[in-house]
Amino acid sequence: MGTTPLTGDSAIADWLADPAGNAILTDMLAQSGQTPEVFKPVKRLAIKRLVKLSRGSFTQEMLDELVRRVAAGEVPEGVVPAPAVADEADADTTPAVPLREWTERLDQGRFTGQTVIVTGAGSGIGRATASRVAREGGRVVAVDVSEERLAEFTAEHPGADIVTVVADITDDGGIARIVEAAGDTIDGLANVAGIMDDMTPIGDVTDAVWDRVMAINVTGTMKLTRAVIPTMLAQGGGSIVNTASEAALRGSAAGAAYTASKHAVVGLTKSTAFMYGPSGIRCNAVAPGATITNIEAKFASPLGAERVRAAMAILPDPAEADALAASITFLLSDDGVNINGVTLASDGGWSAA
C-alpha cells in the first residue's frame, strides 16, 4: 500500500519524514547555507504556508517545482537526507485528525471613517495590523523607521487610505510628525513597534541593552500615547492597544530588559485605562506568544540561553502575524466596546501551561 503523495497541503514534518521529500528540501536549504532545523518552529504547518510567511524568499513557483520533483522521484544525487525535525513532545501532540486552519475573515467597513495610527507598520505584527485596518476601511497612519518597508507596505494596498510617516517613536520630533499626519481625529492607536533583548539575566545585562530596550518598548509607547490623549479627550474617546508579550506574563520568556519593559507596558495600559476610561478612552494590551516576525532572538548569555530554552520546551507552534492582528484590531474596534484595561494573551495557550 503506497504512501500519500506529498503536495503543497502536506505538513513540513511529512515532507521531512519522506526520504525523497527530505532530500529535496535538504538540497534546497543547503544552497542558502541552511538545514532543515530552520523548519522546527513551523514543522506542523502545511508547506504551502511558507509562500506567504517567507515574504518572497519561497515562491509559489518554487513550491510547484518541489511538488513536481518529488512526484517524479527526482532526488538530488549525493544528498544525505537530514534527520526528521522532531522533539520529545511530537508523539503526544501530533493530532490524529488534521486541525482546521484559521482563515482571516474581514469585517468590511469596521474601521470606515476612522483614523488609526499603527507603529512598526513596516513589518511583522505592525504590518499585519495596519493592513487589516486598511482593508476594513480605515485611514491608516503607518509608522516605521524604515522608509523602504513602508513603501513596500503601501504598494501592497493600492487604493487604500494610507499615510506613511518615517519616524522613531523615541524622538519628540518624530512623535510630533505622527500626530500631525493623523490630523484632527485619532480614533485608534496600535503601539506595536518594539525590539527584543539579548536574553541576558540581570547579572549580565549591559546598560546599552537595557537603555535601548526601555527607550523603544516603554518610553516610545508612553510618548506616543501621551501625544494622542489630548485629541482623544477632545473628541470624546478613542481606543489604544499596546503590544505587551508573553514576557509580560512570566519571567521565563526573555531576558531581564525585555521582560521588565513588557511588564511596564502592562502597567502603562492599566494606568491609562483607569485614568481615562470615564472620558471614553479604552486602553488594552495584547500579549503575543511565539509569532513569525522579523524580530530575532539572540542569546548573549549562556545562562540566559540555558534557562529560556528550557522554558520554551512547552512553547506552542508560532502564529502568523495576521492572527495577532486579528486580536489587536478586535480590541481597537468598537467590537471591544466593554473591554478596558485588560491584557489579552494571544499566545496559543502558552500562558495556560
Secondary structure per residue as TSV (DSSP state, phi and psi in degrees):
chain	resnum	aa	ss	phi	psi
A	1	M	-	360.0	122.6
A	2	G	-	-74.3	160.7
A	3	T	-	-82.4	161.9
A	4	T	-	-68.3	130.4
A	5	P	-	-61.6	143.2
A	6	L	-	-76.9	135.5
A	7	T	-	-136.6	-176.7
A	8	G	T	-65.6	-22.7
A	9	D	T	-83.7	-10.2
A	10	S	S	-72.5	143.9
A	11	A	B	-66.5	151.4
A	12	I	H	-58.6	-37.0
A	13	A	H	-60.9	-36.3
A	14	D	H	-68.4	-38.2
A	15	W	H	-61.8	-42.1
A	16	L	H	-74.3	-24.1
A	17	A	H	-79.2	-17.9
A	18	D	S	-90.3	126.7
A	19	P	H	-55.0	-45.4
A	20	A	H	-69.3	-45.6
A	21	G	H	-61.7	-40.7
A	22	N	H	-62.4	-46.3
A	23	A	H	-63.8	-39.8
A	24	I	H	-67.2	-44.0
A	25	L	H	-66.0	-41.6
A	26	T	H	-59.7	-42.2
A	27	D	H	-64.4	-43.4
A	28	M	H	-62.5	-45.2
A	29	L	H	-68.4	-35.9
A	30	A	H	-61.2	-29.2
A	31	Q	T	-66.6	-20.2
A	32	S	T	-112.6	16.7
A	33	G	T	75.2	25.3
A	34	Q	-	-119.1	168.4
A	35	T	-	-126.8	166.1
A	36	P	G	-59.5	-9.6
A	37	E	G	-59.5	-26.0
A	38	V	G	-64.5	-19.0
A	39	F	G	-85.0	-7.1
A	40	K	G	-53.9	-44.3
A	41	P	G	-68.0	-19.9
A	42	V	G	-122.5	19.5
A	43	K	T	-63.9	-21.8
A	44	R	T	-88.1	-5.5
A	45	L	S	-78.4	151.4
A	46	A	B	-63.4	140.1
A	47	I	T	-62.4	-25.3
A	48	K	T	-64.7	-21.9
A	49	R	H	-66.2	-21.4
A	50	L	H	-66.3	-24.5
A	51	V	H	-60.2	-43.5
A	52	K	H	-78.9	-43.6
A	53	L	H	-67.3	-30.7
A	54	S	T	-79.5	-10.5
A	55	R	T	49.4	51.2
A	56	G	T	103.5	-17.0
A	57	S	S	-80.6	-18.4
A	58	F	S	-131.1	106.4
A	59	T	-	-94.8	167.4
A	60	Q	H	-61.5	-36.0
A	61	E	H	-63.4	-39.3
A	62	M	H	-65.9	-40.8
A	63	L	H	-63.6	-45.4
A	64	D	H	-58.6	-38.1
A	65	E	H	-68.3	-38.5
A	66	L	H	-62.1	-45.2
A	67	V	H	-62.8	-41.9
A	68	R	H	-62.7	-44.4
A	69	R	H	-65.4	-41.6
A	70	V	H	-70.3	-33.5
A	71	A	H	-68.2	-34.1
A	72	A	H	-86.3	-5.5
A	73	G	T	71.9	28.2
A	74	E	-	-84.2	74.9
A	75	V	-	-83.3	127.0
A	76	P	-	-62.6	138.0
A	77	E	T	-72.5	142.5
A	78	G	T	79.9	1.2
A	79	V	-	-92.7	123.9
A	80	V	-	-91.6	117.8
A	81	P	-	-55.4	136.3
A	82	A	-	-75.9	154.9
A	83	P	-	-57.4	140.9
A	84	A	-	-58.0	136.4
A	85	V	-	-72.5	117.0
A	86	A	-	-149.6	168.0
A	87	D	-	-142.2	172.9
A	88	E	T	-62.8	-25.8
A	89	A	T	-84.9	-8.1
A	90	D	H	-55.8	-43.2
A	91	A	H	-63.6	-29.0
A	92	D	H	-89.4	-25.9
A	93	T	H	-105.9	-14.0
A	94	T	S	-69.2	119.1
A	95	P	-	-72.9	144.5
A	96	A	S	-71.2	-29.6
A	97	V	S	-110.7	132.5
A	98	P	-	-56.1	134.9
A	99	L	-	-77.1	147.6
A	100	R	-	-69.9	138.5
A	101	E	-	-88.9	139.1
A	102	W	-	-73.2	136.3
A	103	T	-	-122.8	126.5
A	104	E	-	-61.8	132.0
A	105	R	-	-125.6	111.6
A	106	L	-	-74.9	145.7
A	107	D	-	-104.4	91.5
A	108	Q	T	-57.7	125.9
A	109	G	T	87.8	4.5
A	110	R	T	-62.6	-31.1
A	111	F	T	-112.9	16.6
A	112	T	T	-59.0	132.1
A	113	G	T	81.1	4.2
A	114	Q	-	-112.8	147.6
A	115	T	E	-108.7	125.0
A	116	V	E	-127.1	126.4
A	117	I	E	-89.4	132.1
A	118	V	E	-129.1	119.1
A	119	T	E	-91.8	158.2
A	120	G	T	67.4	27.8
A	121	A	T	-76.2	-4.4
A	122	G	T	-82.7	-14.4
A	123	S	S	-160.7	167.5
A	124	G	H	56.4	-137.5
A	125	I	H	-64.7	-38.5
A	126	G	H	-62.6	-42.7
A	127	R	H	-64.5	-43.9
A	128	A	H	-64.1	-38.2
A	129	T	H	-67.1	-46.7
A	130	A	H	-61.0	-39.6
A	131	S	H	-63.1	-43.9
A	132	R	H	-64.6	-43.8
A	133	V	H	-61.5	-44.6
A	134	A	H	-63.9	-42.6
A	135	R	H	-72.7	-17.1
A	136	E	T	-100.5	22.5
A	137	G	T	94.7	1.1
A	138	G	-	-84.5	158.9
A	139	R	E	-89.8	122.0
A	140	V	E	-108.1	128.3
A	141	V	E	-98.5	100.2
A	142	A	E	-91.6	120.4
A	143	V	E	-115.8	134.8
A	144	D	E	-161.4	161.4
A	145	V	S	-82.2	-12.6
A	146	S	-	-107.5	114.2
A	147	E	H	-65.1	-36.4
A	148	E	H	-63.4	-44.7
A	149	R	H	-66.8	-36.7
A	150	L	H	-65.9	-38.1
A	151	A	H	-64.0	-40.5
A	152	E	H	-62.6	-41.4
A	153	F	H	-62.4	-49.1
A	154	T	H	-65.5	-34.2
A	155	A	H	-63.6	-26.8
A	156	E	T	-78.4	-9.9
A	157	H	S	-130.3	62.9
A	158	P	T	-61.5	134.1
A	159	G	T	88.4	-11.1
A	160	A	-	-77.6	155.0
A	161	D	-	-88.4	90.2
A	162	I	E	-127.5	128.8
A	163	V	E	-112.7	125.9
A	164	T	E	-101.4	142.3
A	165	V	E	-134.3	117.3
A	166	V	E	-84.8	112.0
A	167	A	-	-156.7	151.3
A	168	D	-	-99.8	121.7
A	169	I	T	-71.7	-7.3
A	170	T	T	-88.0	-7.7
A	171	D	S	-100.1	127.2
A	172	D	H	-61.3	-36.9
A	173	G	H	-64.1	-39.7
A	174	G	H	-64.5	-42.1
A	175	I	H	-59.6	-43.7
A	176	A	H	-62.1	-39.4
A	177	R	H	-67.5	-35.9
A	178	I	H	-64.1	-49.1
A	179	V	H	-64.8	-38.5
A	180	E	H	-63.8	-40.8
A	181	A	H	-65.5	-32.6
A	182	A	H	-67.8	-38.7
A	183	G	-	92.3	-153.7
A	184	D	S	-76.2	-18.2
A	185	T	-	-125.9	129.0
A	186	I	-	-128.7	102.2
A	187	D	-	-84.6	-29.3
A	188	G	E	-149.2	151.4
A	189	L	E	-136.5	122.9
A	190	A	E	-110.5	106.3
A	191	N	E	-84.9	92.5
A	192	V	-	-106.5	-29.4
A	193	A	-	-55.7	135.3
A	194	G	-	-173.4	167.1
A	195	I	-	-133.5	156.3
A	196	M	-	-89.8	159.5
A	197	D	-	-94.0	-164.5
A	198	D	-	-107.7	23.4
A	199	M	-	65.3	22.5
A	200	T	-	-84.5	136.6
A	201	P	-	-71.8	170.8
A	202	I	T	-62.1	-26.6
A	203	G	T	-71.0	-16.8
A	204	D	T	-117.9	-12.1
A	205	V	-	-65.0	137.7
A	206	T	-	-91.6	158.6
A	207	D	H	-60.7	-37.4
A	208	A	H	-62.7	-45.9
A	209	V	H	-66.0	-46.5
A	210	W	H	-58.5	-49.2
A	211	D	H	-65.1	-40.6
A	212	R	H	-68.5	-45.2
A	213	V	H	-63.3	-45.2
A	214	M	H	-64.9	-39.4
A	215	A	I	-61.2	-44.5
A	216	I	I	-82.8	-49.9
A	217	N	I	-73.4	-33.5
A	218	V	I	-107.5	-59.0
A	219	T	I	-64.4	-41.9
A	220	G	I	-61.8	-44.0
A	221	T	H	-61.4	-43.4
A	222	M	H	-62.9	-46.6
A	223	K	H	-60.5	-45.6
A	224	L	H	-73.0	-37.3
A	225	T	H	-61.9	-46.7
A	226	R	H	-57.1	-38.0
A	227	A	H	-71.5	-29.0
A	228	V	H	-90.0	-16.2
A	229	I	H	-56.5	-46.2
A	230	P	H	-57.5	-41.3
A	231	T	H	-65.2	-44.0
A	232	M	H	-64.9	-38.0
A	233	L	H	-64.9	-41.8
A	234	A	H	-66.6	-29.6
A	235	Q	H	-95.7	-2.9
A	236	G	T	90.8	16.0
A	237	G	-	150.2	176.6
A	238	G	E	169.8	174.0
A	239	S	E	-129.5	129.9
A	240	I	E	-120.5	131.2
A	241	V	E	-125.4	119.8
A	242	N	E	-95.8	151.1
A	243	T	E	-98.4	109.3
A	244	A	-	-89.8	-129.9
A	245	S	-	-179.3	163.6
A	246	E	G	-55.7	-29.3
A	247	A	G	-69.9	-9.5
A	248	A	G	-85.1	-9.8
A	249	L	T	-110.6	-16.1
A	250	R	-	-150.4	168.2
A	251	G	S	-100.9	4.6
A	252	S	S	-109.5	12.6
A	253	A	S	-103.6	-9.4
A	254	A	S	-165.3	-171.2
A	255	G	-	-82.6	-177.5
A	256	A	H	-63.5	-42.5
A	257	A	H	-66.6	-49.9
A	258	Y	H	-65.9	-42.5
A	259	T	H	-61.2	-46.7
A	260	A	H	-64.0	-39.3
A	261	S	H	-64.6	-39.8
A	262	K	H	-77.8	-29.3
A	263	H	H	-63.9	-37.3
A	264	A	H	-65.6	-37.2
A	265	V	H	-61.4	-39.8
A	266	V	H	-63.5	-40.4
A	267	G	H	-62.4	-43.5
A	268	L	H	-60.0	-41.1
A	269	T	H	-61.8	-48.8
A	270	K	H	-66.5	-41.5
A	271	S	H	-63.3	-44.6
A	272	T	H	-63.1	-42.6
A	273	A	H	-62.6	-43.5
A	274	F	H	-67.2	-44.6
A	275	M	H	-70.1	-39.5
A	276	Y	H	-110.9	-0.6
A	277	G	G	-54.2	-46.1
A	278	P	G	-63.5	-15.5
A	279	S	G	-95.6	6.7
A	280	G	T	91.5	7.2
A	281	I	E	-100.6	121.3
A	282	R	E	-97.7	139.8
A	283	C	E	-136.4	119.2
A	284	N	E	-131.6	171.3
A	285	A	E	-132.6	150.4
A	286	V	E	-113.8	133.8
A	287	A	E	-110.0	94.7
A	288	P	E	-69.2	147.4
A	289	G	-	-93.6	-144.5
A	290	A	S	-63.8	124.0
A	291	T	E	-135.6	142.5
A	292	I	E	-82.1	100.8
A	293	T	S	-136.1	-173.9
A	294	N	S	-94.1	9.5
A	295	I	-	-85.2	117.6
A	296	E	-	-100.1	134.3
A	297	A	-	-88.9	125.5
A	298	K	-	-117.5	145.6
A	299	F	-	-112.6	105.5
A	300	A	-	-97.8	-0.7
A	301	S	-	-132.4	127.0
A	302	P	H	-57.8	-40.2
A	303	L	H	-66.1	-44.8
A	304	G	H	-60.5	-42.5
A	305	A	H	-63.1	-45.1
A	306	E	H	-62.5	-47.2
A	307	R	H	-71.8	-46.3
A	308	V	H	-68.7	-41.3
A	309	R	H	-64.5	-35.2
A	310	A	H	-64.8	-41.1
A	311	A	H	-68.7	-27.6
A	312	M	G	-80.8	4.4
A	313	A	G	-62.8	-24.1
A	314	I	G	-100.4	14.1
A	315	L	-	-66.9	126.9
A	316	P	-	-68.2	167.9
A	317	D	-	-59.6	143.9
A	318	P	-	-67.5	148.8
A	319	A	E	-96.2	158.6
A	320	E	E	-77.9	155.1
A	321	A	H	-59.1	-31.2
A	322	D	H	-59.3	-34.1
A	323	A	H	-68.1	-35.6
A	324	L	H	-72.4	-36.0
A	325	A	H	-61.7	-32.8
A	326	A	H	-63.6	-41.1
A	327	S	H	-68.8	-43.4
A	328	I	H	-65.7	-45.6
A	329	T	H	-70.4	-27.8
A	330	F	H	-60.0	-48.4
A	331	L	H	-70.4	-33.1
A	332	L	H	-65.8	-36.6
A	333	S	S	-81.5	174.3
A	334	D	G	-67.2	-12.8
A	335	D	G	-64.0	-23.4
A	336	G	G	-93.5	26.4
A	337	V	T	-50.5	-37.0
A	338	N	T	-105.7	19.2
A	339	I	-	-115.3	121.8
A	340	N	-	-149.1	129.7
A	341	G	S	83.2	12.6
A	342	V	-	-94.9	157.1
A	343	T	E	-114.7	107.5
A	344	L	E	-86.9	115.4
A	345	A	E	-76.7	110.8
A	346	S	E	-112.0	76.4
A	347	D	S	-135.7	16.9
A	348	G	T	67.5	15.3
A	349	G	T	96.0	5.2
A	350	W	G	-57.6	-41.6
A	351	S	G	-71.4	-12.5
A	352	A	G	-86.6	-12.2
A	353	A	-	-77.9	360.0
